[in-house]
Amino acid sequence: MTLADLAQPEEASAGSMPRARTVVFSLLGAAVVVAGLVVGVGWALGALAHTESGFCGRGGAPCTSLPLERVEELAVVDLPEGSEVSNVYFQRELDLVTFRATVTLPQGSTEEVSAGVPSEETEVDGRRVVTFDYEFAQ
């Protein structure tokens, strides 16, 4: 077979249409699978990025999940045993650090909370709630 033979048009037979349809559907199926993988991997990385074990605090990704020990470190405070972090946001971007955290102290806690950063204390359902909120330039 020569190039001239390949350049000659051929009649499409009835049997070639189902084959073309199969190829199109196979390509569409493959595209759906690839799109699903991309979305799934992106979702997983996005969820991981906002935890301390992920990318948060680096590269502009904020932390929305931090352990109590890390909150104590960032707020420069020693919280009572049994305290619970209910909300946190930490981001380091260029020369600006933003930190917000809400911590619920254990029932009956009377210890003085003296943080190294601005904080506000309220009471919710008989439990003391401390909110830390600050921004500073590095």
N, C-alpha and C positions, 0 to 999 in steps of 0.2 A: 504494500500500500504506500502510495506517495502522498506528498502534501497536496497535490492537485486533486487526488481522490477524496481527501478529507474536506476540501473546499467545496465539493459538489453538494448541493442541497439534496436532502432525502425526504421522502414522504413520511409523515408521521403515521404510524400504524395505530390502530385502536388499542393495542397492547401496551404502547408506550405511555399513554395517559395515566393509567393507574400507577405506573412506576414513578412518574413525575409527581403525582399526588402523594405518594408514599415518601418521597424525598422531602417535599415541602412540609409534610406533617412531622417527619423526623427532625427536621431543622427547627421547627417551631417548638417541639417537645424539648429538644436540647437547650433552646434559648430559655424556656421556662425553668428548667432545672438549674441552669447557670445563674439566672436572675434570683432564684430562691436561695442558692448558696451565697451569693453576694449579699443579699439582704440579711440572711441568718448570721453570717460572719460579722457583718457591720453591726448588727444588733448586739451580738455577744461582746464585741470589742467596746462598743459604746457603754454597755452596762459595766464592764470591767474598768473602763477609763475613769469612772467617778468614784472608785474605791481607792483606799490608800495603797493597796497592792497593785493597782493599775497605774494610770498615767496622771492622776489628779495632782494638782499642785505643781505640775511641770508642763510646760508647753501650752499654758492657757486653759487646760481642762480643770474645772472646779471639782473639789471633793464634796460629795454629798453624803458620804458614809465614812465615819471615822470612829475608832474605838475610844472608850473613855480615857484611856491613858494618853492618847494623842491630843484629845481635847484639853486634858489637864496640862500637858506640855505647852500647847499653844496659848492657853489662858493664864499660864503661870500660876496655877492654883492646885491645892491638894483637896480633892473632893472626898466626902465620906464614902465608905464601903457601901455598895448597893445602889449608888447613883446610876441613873439611866440617861443616855443621850437620846433625845427624841427628835432633834433636828440639828443639822450642821451644814455649814457651807464654808469652804476654805478655798481660796484661789490666790496664786502668786503669779502676777502678770507684770513682766518687765520690772519696774521698780515699785509696784504697789502690791501690798498684801491685804486681802480682805478676809476677815474671820467672823463668823456668826455661829453661835451654838446655843441650844436650849437644853438644859440638863435638869432633870427632876431628881431631887434628893430623896433619900429613903424616908418612909413614914416615921414621924417622931424625931427627925434629925434636928439637933439644936446647935450643931457646930457652926461657928462663924466662918463664912466663906469670904476670904479676902483674896481677890484675884489681882494679878499684875496688869490686868487690862480692864477697860470699862465694863461694868456688869450691872444688871438690874435684877432685883429679886421680887417675886410675886408669890401668891399662894393659889393653888388650884386643887380642889377636892381634898383639902387638908394637908397637901404636900407642898413643900417649898420648891419653887421653880426658879432657876437662875438662868438668865440670858446674858451671854457675852456677845458684844458687838463692837468691832473696831476695824479701822482701815489705817494703814500707815505706809509711808514711803520708806523704802530700804535705802 
